Amino acid sequence: MATRKPASKTEKTSLETHVDLCAERYQRLEEKYEELRETFKEDRLVIHERIDKVKISIEEIKILLVEQQLKQNRIIITSAVAIIVALIGMLAGRLI
């Protein structure tokens, strides 16, 4: 934090000078406050953009996982059907 400068001799003896200097100080404080508000607003926007990108990525990953699960299920079902057909064929061959 910035160190405070001691009040000048003129400021100590003249109320008008003191009031003017205080007005300048408050004006500068307001400017700094507005700069900080803008910075926070910009940072918040960047954060929200990044969060949105992460959400989109998560949704894409979910879709890919579902597609992979469906492919695995198809492979399992196809393999099971092939085994059943082979067993039926083998049993039919023995019965004939």
Contacts in CASP RR format, 6 or more apart in sequence:
PFRMAT RR
TARGET T0000
AUTHOR 0000-0000-0000
METHOD contacts of the structure
MODEL  1
MATRKPASKTEKTSLETHVDLCAERYQRLEEKYEELRETFKEDRLVIHER
IDKVKISIEEIKILLVEQQLKQNRIIITSAVAIIVALIGMLAGRLI
7 18 0 8 1.000
10 17 0 8 1.000
11 17 0 8 1.000
11 18 0 8 1.000
11 21 0 8 1.000
12 18 0 8 1.000
END
